[in-house]
Amino acid sequence: MEKIQSYINDNDRLARHLGIEIVAVGLGTATARMELAEEHTNSLGMAHGATLFALADLAFAAASNSHGSVAVGVQAGIHFHHSVSSGTLTATAKEVSRSRRLASYLVEVRDASDNLVATFQAMAYRKKEVLSC
């Protein structure tokens, strides 16, 4: 699992640019974290929806690739529940179901006070290729 964590942290340039880091990976699970900065906020001073989506998406990517085969997202959606304007955000992805070709994931994004900020649901297509990390 450390190889997948390092692979994503080292190679995902957008995540690195945004300050998002994978902090844990298990089979079908992953956790990503970021410190919300001013450049991550919208015109109202709250976390930009795209920032929250990117954080959740990285956790999803790590969880869906945790089985060692290449997995790519084919669908994703997000619901915003609670606004946040500063602090640490954590996204935790959990596998809901997995078949030979498709897998479904639920990601919760929480703030430092453990408030549910957003939920993200996504589906991955599992390719035959082995992840090269």
Buried (B, 14 or more C-beta within 10 A) or exposed (E): BEEBBEBBBEEBEEBEEBBBBBBBBBEBBBBBBBEBEEEBBEEEEBBBEEBBBBBBBBBBBBBBBBBEBBBEBEEBEBEBEBEBBBEEBBBBBBBEEBEEEBBBBBBBBBBEEEEEBBBBBBBBBBEEEEBEB
